[in-house]
Amino acid sequence: MLRVLETANMHRVPSPEMEDFDVGQWHVAVTGEVIVGVAGYRLLDTPDGPVGKTTLLAVDPEARGHGIGQALQELRMELMRDAGAARVITNADRPDTIAWYERHFGYRRIGEVPKLHEFGLPEVDRWTTLEARL
Ligand SMILES: CC(C)(COP(=O)(O)OP(=O)(O)OC[C@H]1O[C@@H](n2cnc3c(N)ncnc32)[C@H](O)[C@@H]1OP(=O)(O)O)[C@@H](O)C(=O)NCCC(=O)NCCS
């Protein structure tokens, strides 16, 4: 998992940006015996009920463009919905990934939050916060 996350500079775990892998549920995509994609999420308790919060998502660059990212994203949206969440929050930094979330999964931008340290794209110092209905 860390090898795949490192391809997107998202492997600094534990760190202030990602304290632990054990904060939620993790799912992997496997080709043969090799992990080529990882996706995680957790559920936040709020007075209005559970809200989904995605943690990390990355696909090995050599495996991108074949629907693995979409399958992982659809899986975690379905699991969050089944757990009772009506919406999901996602932080992203790459403009092409933000557009991908908007294009395929109904996300809209709701704000920005500064990164705590380098994580993801080094030249982008803040996360764009996106929200979608589940
Ligand atoms: C974002 C990310 C996870 C997407 O993973 P992916 O496996 O490439 O995703 P998909 O293959 O489902 O979709 C990518 C594109 O390939 C297209 N595609 C999917 N299956 C395809 C196929 N069989 N043939 C051709 N194209 C295909 C999709 O339509 C999509 O293109 P579009 O958005 O222009 O329509 C990946 O690019 C990544 O790891 N990026 C860096 C890390 C990152 O930004 N993570 C998110 C942080 S919140």
The ligand as an SDF file (V2000), in Angstrom:
LIG
                    3D

 48 50  0  0  0  0  0  0  0  0999 V2000
   -7.1340    9.8620   -9.3250 C   0  0  0  0  0  0  0  0  0  0  0  0
   -6.6890    8.4220   -9.5900 C   0  0  0  0  0  0  0  0  0  0  0  0
   -6.8790    7.6030   -8.3230 C   0  0  0  0  0  0  0  0  0  0  0  0
   -7.5580    7.8250  -10.7040 C   0  0  0  0  0  0  0  0  0  0  0  0
   -7.2000    6.4550  -10.8750 O   0  0  0  0  0  0  0  0  0  0  0  0
   -7.4280    5.6930  -12.2840 P   0  0  0  0  0  0  0  0  0  0  0  0
   -7.3380    4.2360  -12.0240 O   0  0  0  0  0  0  0  0  0  0  0  0
   -6.5430    6.2540  -13.3370 O   0  0  0  0  0  0  0  0  0  0  0  0
   -8.9470    6.1080  -12.5760 O   0  0  0  0  0  0  0  0  0  0  0  0
   -9.8870    5.6330  -13.7940 P   0  0  0  0  0  0  0  0  0  0  0  0
   -9.1060    4.7280  -14.7010 O   0  0  0  0  0  0  0  0  0  0  0  0
  -11.1370    5.1120  -13.1970 O   0  0  0  0  0  0  0  0  0  0  0  0
  -10.2130    7.0010  -14.4940 O   0  0  0  0  0  0  0  0  0  0  0  0
   -9.1970    7.7580  -15.1130 C   0  0  0  0  0  0  0  0  0  0  0  0
   -9.5600    8.0490  -16.5540 C   0  0  0  0  0  0  0  0  0  0  0  0
   -9.4410    6.8470  -17.3060 O   0  0  0  0  0  0  0  0  0  0  0  0
  -10.6510    6.6290  -18.0330 C   0  0  0  0  0  0  0  0  0  0  0  0
  -10.8540    5.1880  -18.1840 N   0  0  0  0  0  0  0  0  0  0  0  0
  -11.3840    4.3350  -17.2650 C   0  0  0  0  0  0  0  0  0  0  0  0
  -11.4020    3.0870  -17.7690 N   0  0  0  0  0  0  0  0  0  0  0  0
  -10.8620    3.1500  -18.9910 C   0  0  0  0  0  0  0  0  0  0  0  0
  -10.5870    2.1890  -20.0020 C   0  0  0  0  0  0  0  0  0  0  0  0
  -10.8820    0.8970  -19.8360 N   0  0  0  0  0  0  0  0  0  0  0  0
  -10.0180    2.6170  -21.1390 N   0  0  0  0  0  0  0  0  0  0  0  0
   -9.7210    3.9170  -21.3230 C   0  0  0  0  0  0  0  0  0  0  0  0
   -9.9430    4.8840  -20.3960 N   0  0  0  0  0  0  0  0  0  0  0  0
  -10.5080    4.4850  -19.2730 C   0  0  0  0  0  0  0  0  0  0  0  0
  -11.7080    7.2670  -17.1820 C   0  0  0  0  0  0  0  0  0  0  0  0
  -12.8590    7.5910  -17.9320 O   0  0  0  0  0  0  0  0  0  0  0  0
  -10.9820    8.5010  -16.7310 C   0  0  0  0  0  0  0  0  0  0  0  0
  -10.9190    9.5040  -17.7160 O   0  0  0  0  0  0  0  0  0  0  0  0
  -11.8840   10.7650  -17.7000 P   0  0  0  0  0  0  0  0  0  0  0  0
  -11.9070   11.2910  -16.3180 O   0  0  0  0  0  0  0  0  0  0  0  0
  -11.2550   11.6940  -18.6890 O   0  0  0  0  0  0  0  0  0  0  0  0
  -13.2110   10.2480  -18.1300 O   0  0  0  0  0  0  0  0  0  0  0  0
   -5.2060    8.3640  -10.0590 C   0  0  0  0  0  0  0  0  0  0  0  0
   -5.0460    9.2140  -11.1680 O   0  0  0  0  0  0  0  0  0  0  0  0
   -4.2000    8.7440   -8.9880 C   0  0  0  0  0  0  0  0  0  0  0  0
   -3.7510    7.8940   -8.2170 O   0  0  0  0  0  0  0  0  0  0  0  0
   -3.8150   10.0500   -8.9510 N   0  0  0  0  0  0  0  0  0  0  0  0
   -2.8000   10.5600   -8.0220 C   0  0  0  0  0  0  0  0  0  0  0  0
   -3.2550   10.5320   -6.6000 C   0  0  0  0  0  0  0  0  0  0  0  0
   -4.5170   11.3320   -6.3490 C   0  0  0  0  0  0  0  0  0  0  0  0
   -4.7120   12.4280   -6.8490 O   0  0  0  0  0  0  0  0  0  0  0  0
   -5.3750   10.7390   -5.4840 N   0  0  0  0  0  0  0  0  0  0  0  0
   -6.5950   11.3440   -5.0070 C   0  0  0  0  0  0  0  0  0  0  0  0
   -6.2960   12.1000   -3.7820 C   0  0  0  0  0  0  0  0  0  0  0  0
   -7.7680   12.6190   -2.9760 S   0  0  0  0  0  0  0  0  0  0  0  0
  1  2  1  0
  2  3  1  0
  2  4  1  0
  2 36  1  0
  4  5  1  0
  5  6  1  0
  6  7  2  0
  6  8  1  0
  6  9  1  0
  9 10  1  0
 10 11  2  0
 10 12  1  0
 10 13  1  0
 13 14  1  0
 14 15  1  0
 15 16  1  0
 15 30  1  0
 16 17  1  0
 17 18  1  0
 17 28  1  0
 18 19  1  0
 18 27  1  0
 19 20  2  0
 20 21  1  0
 21 22  1  0
 21 27  2  0
 22 23  1  0
 22 24  2  0
 24 25  1  0
 25 26  2  0
 26 27  1  0
 28 29  1  0
 28 30  1  0
 30 31  1  0
 31 32  1  0
 32 33  2  0
 32 34  1  0
 32 35  1  0
 36 37  1  0
 36 38  1  0
 38 39  2  0
 38 40  1  0
 40 41  1  0
 41 42  1  0
 42 43  1  0
 43 44  2  0
 43 45  1  0
 45 46  1  0
 46 47  1  0
 47 48  1  0
M  END
$$$$
